[in-house]
Structure formats: structure tokens, C-alpha cells
């Protein structure tokens, strides 16, 4: 397996509002070299987008955990269908930025 290059988890997310009620949804990933690596998921005043932006942030924040679980599952590929093994490998490659 290729070495992980992403910021290690755990990641978290939060919503931040300014005085004009404009929201920003952030994913925060602790990084020992930069203190934190923040990703802005949404930054706008459309409240209708808040629920979707928070759901996206929750999914992004769970990515390191899901990545680790997929790698662990591949250790037991004998009990997984060939299709599931292929999908897990594909998802891991996609997460690594591989084609």
C-alpha cells in the first residue's frame, strides 16, 4: 500500500457565523506541523445551504476514519466479494488522488 500523505485524523467540523449572519462551515484537521489544516466547505448567506454544507462537512470530517476502515477491511478480503474488494480499492485510490 502507498504511504498516506493526508493530514491524519481525527478531523472535526463546525459552523461559524459573522455579524451579518453569513455562515462558514469548516472542517478542522489537527496537524503537528501547521497546528491545524482548515477546509472551508461553504461560505455564504443562503441559510438553505447550511444543512447541506454541514452534512458535507460531517462527511469530509469522517474521511480519515472511513479510509482507515477500508484499509482494515481489505486485510480480510477473503470474506468480501470481489466487487466489494474492487470498490474498496477504488475508493482508497481515489482518496489518494490516484487515477
trRosetta pair geometry for C-beta under 8 A, 3 or more apart (Angstrom, degrees):
i j d omega theta_ij theta_ji phi_ij phi_ji
1 71 6.9 58 -133 -137 161 113
1 92 8.0 -63 -142 160 110 144
2 96 5.9 81 78 -146 137 155
2 98 7.5 147 9 -52 160 136
4 8 7.4 84 120 -84 139 81
4 67 7.8 105 -116 140 123 139
4 96 7.8 -114 -119 -104 54 95
5 96 7.3 93 26 -145 102 78
6 64 6.9 -159 110 -95 131 95
6 67 7.8 114 44 17 147 176
6 95 7.5 -53 -33 161 145 96
7 11 7.7 93 100 -80 109 107
7 29 4.3 99 108 135 137 134
7 30 7.5 168 167 78 114 40
7 31 4.8 -65 -137 -85 117 106
7 37 4.8 -148 -63 30 164 143
7 64 7.9 -81 93 -75 65 133
8 29 7.9 152 74 179 34 106
8 30 7.8 -39 81 80 78 85
8 31 7.9 134 37 -104 71 63
8 64 6.5 104 -166 -147 42 145
9 29 7.1 -74 -104 -138 49 95
9 63 7.9 -179 -72 78 120 66
9 64 3.1 179 -40 90 118 149
9 65 6.0 -114 109 -47 178 72
9 68 7.7 -97 27 -20 131 129
10 30 7.5 39 63 19 57 111
10 64 6.9 -163 -119 72 37 133
10 65 7.2 27 -119 -55 82 105
11 27 5.8 14 171 178 122 100
11 28 6.6 163 -162 82 72 45
11 29 4.4 -28 -107 -93 98 83
11 30 7.9 -155 -96 10 52 69
11 60 7.2 -86 122 125 148 75
11 61 4.2 -151 108 -147 102 67
11 62 7.7 -110 65 -38 107 20
11 63 7.1 10 31 44 145 87
11 64 5.9 130 -6 8 106 119
12 27 7.5 167 88 -156 33 58
12 28 5.3 -17 65 60 82 97
12 61 5.7 46 -132 -148 13 135
13 25 6.7 17 180 176 112 89
13 26 6.4 173 -150 92 67 50
13 27 4.8 -33 -95 -101 92 63
13 28 6.9 165 -94 13 35 76
13 41 7.4 11 -143 -11 125 141
13 54 7.3 146 127 -149 133 63
13 57 3.7 133 -156 153 152 114
13 58 6.0 -115 36 -73 145 48
13 60 7.1 100 -74 68 130 98
13 61 4.5 -115 -28 -46 103 139
14 25 7.6 -172 96 -150 34 57
14 26 5.8 -10 60 60 75 95
14 28 6.9 9 11 -7 101 119
15 23 5.7 -13 -172 -166 101 118
15 24 7.4 157 -156 80 55 43
15 25 5.2 -25 -102 -101 76 75
15 26 7.8 165 -94 18 27 73
15 50 7.1 47 -132 -157 144 103
15 53 7.9 102 -105 104 105 113
15 54 6.2 -35 -61 -90 120 105
15 57 8.0 -179 -66 29 77 165
16 23 6.8 143 76 -157 46 63
16 24 4.9 -17 62 61 99 93
16 25 7.8 175 20 -86 72 28
16 26 6.4 25 -2 -3 114 116
17 21 6.0 -16 -164 -132 114 42
17 22 7.1 144 -152 70 62 38
17 23 5.3 -32 -95 -97 73 75
18 21 7.4 -86 70 -12 61 13
18 22 5.2 -6 41 55 107 89
18 24 7.9 51 -24 -5 97 102
20 45 7.0 -58 128 -100 102 123
21 45 6.5 75 102 -140 82 93
21 47 7.9 -25 156 -70 113 105
22 43 7.2 36 160 -179 106 68
22 44 6.7 -104 -155 159 90 16
22 45 4.7 -58 -104 -78 77 84
23 42 7.1 20 104 105 94 102
23 43 7.5 -146 100 -130 48 41
23 44 7.2 -14 57 64 74 47
23 45 7.4 127 13 -107 72 37
23 47 7.6 92 2 -104 130 60
23 50 5.8 40 65 -104 160 105
23 53 7.6 149 111 77 120 153
24 40 5.8 -51 -168 -141 108 103
24 42 6.8 -176 -143 90 43 56
24 43 4.5 9 -106 -103 89 84
25 40 7.4 109 72 -165 52 57
25 41 4.3 -50 94 62 102 111
25 42 4.7 34 27 40 107 92
25 43 7.9 -139 22 -62 62 55
25 50 7.4 147 -54 -145 122 63
25 53 4.2 159 10 145 150 112
25 54 5.8 -140 -125 -79 141 56
25 56 7.4 102 107 68 144 98
25 57 4.7 -123 157 -48 116 140
26 38 5.3 -22 -165 -164 117 106
26 39 6.7 140 -159 71 62 48
26 40 5.9 -34 -100 -101 74 54
26 41 6.8 -169 -90 5 18 89
26 57 7.2 60 77 -132 20 133
27 38 7.0 151 76 -156 51 53
27 39 4.3 -8 54 55 102 104
27 41 6.1 85 -20 -45 95 110
27 57 5.3 -170 -66 -151 89 83
27 60 4.8 -81 -80 105 157 124
27 61 5.2 -158 -137 -70 104 83
28 36 5.4 -22 -164 -169 93 128
28 37 7.7 141 -159 72 46 47
28 38 5.4 -15 -103 -102 68 79
29 36 6.6 136 70 -164 44 70
29 37 4.6 -25 66 62 102 96
29 38 7.6 -177 23 -78 72 33
29 39 7.5 39 -4 -8 108 103
29 64 7.8 126 -129 -31 117 135
30 35 7.7 -73 -147 163 64 39
30 36 5.9 -46 -105 -104 42 73
30 37 8.0 -6 80 18 4 78
31 34 4.5 10 94 48 126 89
31 35 6.6 19 66 63 79 21
31 36 6.2 131 22 -124 87 17
31 37 4.8 64 -21 -22 136 100
34 37 6.0 70 81 -67 132 80
39 60 6.7 -114 85 153 143 149
40 43 5.5 -2 174 -39 128 115
41 53 5.3 138 117 -169 110 88
41 56 5.3 162 -171 100 129 113
41 57 4.5 -123 -9 -75 164 90
41 60 6.6 -163 -92 14 122 149
42 49 5.9 -171 -162 134 149 119
42 50 7.5 -167 94 -105 148 43
42 52 7.9 103 -60 91 153 84
42 53 3.4 -65 5 -124 146 138
42 56 7.4 105 -31 57 109 133
42 57 7.9 -93 8 -46 95 108
44 49 6.2 30 68 56 124 145
46 49 4.5 61 97 3 106 110
46 50 7.8 -164 105 -30 61 75
47 50 5.3 -25 -164 -9 51 121
48 51 7.7 -51 179 22 38 98
49 52 5.5 -65 -160 49 56 110
49 53 5.4 57 144 -27 85 109
50 53 5.6 -58 -142 39 28 111
50 54 6.2 26 160 -18 66 106
51 54 5.9 -55 -147 36 28 109
51 55 6.5 28 153 -18 62 106
52 55 5.6 -55 -148 37 32 112
52 56 6.3 34 152 -19 66 105
53 56 5.6 -52 -148 36 32 113
53 57 6.3 34 152 -21 64 105
54 57 5.5 -50 -145 36 34 114
54 58 6.4 38 153 -22 64 102
55 58 5.7 -50 -148 33 32 113
55 59 6.5 33 152 -18 63 105
56 59 5.7 -56 -151 36 32 112
56 60 6.3 30 153 -17 67 106
57 60 5.7 -54 -145 38 32 110
57 61 6.1 32 156 -20 66 108
58 61 5.8 -55 -144 38 28 111
58 62 6.4 26 155 -18 62 109
59 62 5.9 -60 -150 36 29 109
59 63 7.2 58 147 -53 59 85
60 63 5.6 -22 -165 -19 39 119
62 65 5.3 -65 -168 47 64 113
62 66 5.5 61 137 -24 90 108
63 66 5.8 -59 -140 40 30 108
63 67 6.0 36 160 -25 66 106
63 95 7.0 163 -176 -131 108 119
64 67 5.6 -52 -146 33 30 116
64 68 6.5 31 156 -19 64 105
65 68 5.8 -55 -151 35 31 110
65 69 6.4 30 152 -18 65 106
66 69 5.6 -53 -147 36 34 112
66 70 6.4 36 154 -21 66 103
67 70 5.9 -56 -153 33 29 110
67 71 6.6 27 152 -16 63 105
67 92 6.7 110 -148 -116 80 76
67 95 5.4 177 -106 161 115 168
68 71 5.8 -55 -151 37 33 111
68 72 6.4 33 151 -18 66 106
69 72 5.5 -55 -148 38 33 113
69 73 6.2 36 153 -23 67 104
70 73 5.6 -51 -145 33 32 113
70 74 6.6 36 155 -23 63 102
70 88 4.8 175 -162 -158 100 97
70 91 5.9 -126 -128 87 162 121
70 92 5.5 -166 117 -65 133 100
71 74 5.9 -53 -154 28 32 113
71 75 7.5 42 147 -27 59 94
71 92 6.6 107 -72 -109 78 135
72 75 5.8 -45 -168 14 41 116
72 76 7.8 10 148 5 64 101
73 76 6.2 -73 -164 48 44 95
73 77 7.6 85 139 -75 67 65
73 80 6.7 78 163 -62 101 145
73 88 5.9 -129 88 -127 121 155
74 77 5.3 9 -159 -58 52 107
74 80 7.9 -59 -107 24 43 152
74 85 6.7 102 -122 -139 81 81
74 88 5.6 -174 -69 121 98 138
74 89 7.0 100 -107 -70 134 78
74 92 7.7 -29 -34 -28 146 151
76 79 5.3 -21 155 31 100 108
76 80 6.8 105 107 -20 76 101
77 80 5.1 -64 -146 41 50 112
77 85 4.7 63 -148 -107 113 122
80 84 4.3 -117 179 87 106 125
80 85 5.1 131 103 -56 122 84
80 88 7.5 -8 164 -5 162 138
81 84 4.6 96 55 5 81 101
81 85 7.1 -145 93 -4 43 85
82 85 5.7 -54 -149 36 33 113
82 86 6.3 33 153 -19 66 107
83 86 5.7 -55 -148 37 31 111
83 87 6.3 29 154 -18 66 106
84 87 5.7 -53 -144 38 32 110
84 88 6.2 33 156 -20 65 105
85 88 5.8 -55 -147 36 29 110
85 89 6.3 27 155 -16 64 108
86 89 5.8 -56 -147 39 29 110
86 90 6.2 32 153 -21 64 109
87 90 5.5 -55 -146 37 31 114
87 91 6.3 32 155 -20 65 105
88 91 5.8 -54 -147 35 30 110
88 92 6.4 29 154 -17 64 106
89 92 5.8 -55 -148 37 31 111
89 93 6.3 31 154 -18 65 107
90 93 5.7 -54 -147 37 30 111
90 94 6.3 32 153 -20 64 106
91 94 5.6 -52 -147 36 31 113
91 95 6.4 33 153 -20 64 105
92 95 5.7 -53 -149 35 32 112
92 96 6.5 25 153 -14 64 108
93 96 5.7 -61 -149 41 32 108
93 98 4.2 -81 -169 70 86 116
93 99 7.7 -58 157 67 116 12
94 97 7.7 45 -179 -70 31 22
94 98 7.3 -86 -66 55 24 71
